[in-house]
């Protein structure tokens, strides 16, 4: 019997974050599903992503991406935060070293992005459920 399991990937080095970036490519994020929790230093987003890890898969899966150790309020550009019903398509996650900290950039279609300044790389991708289209 071929039983499939949901994934949980923890990234603590740049190569791990590249794997998460590849898995979430072309995923859809509803703006109301993006949360910043300053008291916990956590940034969360729910994403409906294609199942990129399976060849020729047309399915989608709902996942949560959690970024920890946020040290500055996230900054966004070209994202209409007043319209929480809009969707953005996440293309890539980039990582840059900036002095002792890191800058994580979430790149979306239409030249939209969110910048996160973090103390260290601590990102989790956790699959919640498969989506039936």
C-alpha positions as CSV (number, residue, x, y, z in Angstrom):
1,X,0.0,0.0,0.0
2,X,1.4,3.4,-1.0
3,X,0.6,5.7,2.0
4,X,1.6,9.4,1.7
5,X,2.5,11.6,4.6
6,X,2.3,15.3,5.1
7,X,5.7,17.1,5.4
8,X,7.4,19.2,8.0
9,X,10.7,20.8,6.9
10,X,12.8,22.9,9.2
11,X,15.3,25.2,7.6
12,X,18.3,26.4,9.7
13,X,20.9,26.8,6.9
14,X,20.6,28.5,3.5
15,X,20.4,25.2,1.6
16,X,17.3,24.1,3.6
17,X,15.6,27.4,2.9
18,X,16.3,26.9,-0.9
19,X,14.4,23.6,-0.6
20,X,11.4,25.3,1.0
21,X,11.6,28.0,-1.7
22,X,11.4,25.3,-4.4
23,X,8.4,23.6,-2.8
24,X,6.3,26.8,-2.4
25,X,7.0,28.2,-5.8
26,X,3.8,29.4,-7.5
27,X,1.8,29.0,-4.3
28,X,-1.2,31.3,-3.6
29,X,-1.3,33.4,-0.4
30,X,-4.5,35.2,0.7
31,X,-3.4,38.5,2.3
32,X,-5.7,37.8,5.3
33,X,-3.6,34.7,5.9
34,X,-0.4,36.6,6.6
35,X,0.2,37.3,10.3
36,X,3.0,39.0,12.2
37,X,3.2,38.3,15.9
38,X,5.6,40.9,17.3
39,X,5.5,39.7,20.9
40,X,6.5,36.2,19.8
41,X,8.9,37.4,17.0
42,X,7.0,35.1,14.5
43,X,5.8,35.7,11.0
44,X,3.3,33.2,9.6
45,X,1.6,32.7,6.3
46,X,-0.8,30.1,5.0
47,X,-0.1,29.0,1.4
48,X,-2.0,26.8,-1.1
49,X,0.9,25.4,-3.0
50,X,1.3,22.9,-5.9
51,X,2.7,19.6,-4.9
52,X,6.0,20.3,-6.6
53,X,7.7,17.3,-5.0
54,X,5.6,14.8,-7.1
55,X,6.2,14.6,-10.9
56,X,3.2,15.5,-13.0
57,X,1.0,16.2,-10.0
58,X,-1.9,18.5,-10.5
59,X,-2.8,18.5,-6.8
60,X,-2.4,21.3,-4.2
61,X,-1.7,21.3,-0.5
62,X,-2.3,23.8,2.2
63,X,0.8,24.6,4.2
64,X,2.0,27.0,6.9
65,X,5.3,28.7,6.7
66,X,6.6,30.0,10.0
67,X,9.6,32.4,10.2
68,X,11.0,32.9,13.8
69,X,13.3,35.4,15.5
70,X,12.0,38.4,13.6
71,X,13.8,41.5,14.9
72,X,12.2,44.3,12.9
73,X,8.6,44.9,11.7
74,X,8.3,43.2,8.3
75,X,8.3,45.6,5.4
76,X,6.2,45.1,2.2
77,X,6.1,46.8,-1.2
78,X,3.3,46.8,-3.8
79,X,1.0,44.8,-1.6
80,X,-2.4,46.4,-0.9
81,X,-2.8,45.5,2.8
82,X,-6.2,47.2,3.0
83,X,-7.8,44.6,0.7
84,X,-7.4,41.4,2.7
85,X,-9.4,39.3,0.1
86,X,-6.6,39.6,-2.5
87,X,-4.3,36.8,-3.3
88,X,-0.6,37.0,-4.1
89,X,1.5,34.3,-5.9
90,X,4.7,33.5,-4.1
91,X,7.6,32.9,-6.5
92,X,10.7,32.6,-4.4
93,X,12.3,33.1,-1.0
94,X,15.7,34.8,-1.1
95,X,18.2,35.1,1.7
96,X,20.9,37.8,2.3
97,X,23.4,38.1,5.1
98,X,23.3,41.6,6.5
99,X,25.9,42.3,9.2
100,X,25.1,39.8,12.1
101,X,21.5,39.3,10.9
102,X,19.8,37.9,7.8
103,X,17.3,39.5,5.4
104,X,14.7,37.1,4.1
105,X,12.7,38.3,1.1
106,X,9.5,36.8,-0.1
107,X,9.1,37.5,-3.8
108,X,5.7,37.5,-5.3
109,X,4.3,38.1,-8.8
110,X,3.6,41.7,-9.9
111,X,6.9,43.0,-8.2
112,X,5.4,42.4,-4.7
113,X,7.6,41.5,-1.8
114,X,7.9,41.2,1.9
115,X,11.2,41.7,3.8
116,X,11.9,40.0,7.1
117,X,15.0,40.8,9.2
118,X,15.8,37.8,11.4
119,X,18.5,37.0,14.0
120,X,19.1,33.5,12.5
121,X,17.6,31.2,9.9
122,X,14.7,29.3,11.6
123,X,11.9,28.6,9.1
124,X,9.4,25.8,9.1
125,X,7.2,24.5,6.3
126,X,4.4,22.3,7.6
127,X,1.8,20.7,5.3
128,X,-1.7,20.7,6.8
129,X,-4.0,19.1,4.2
130,X,-4.4,18.3,0.6
131,X,-6.8,20.5,-1.3
132,X,-9.4,19.0,-3.7
133,X,-9.9,21.3,-6.7
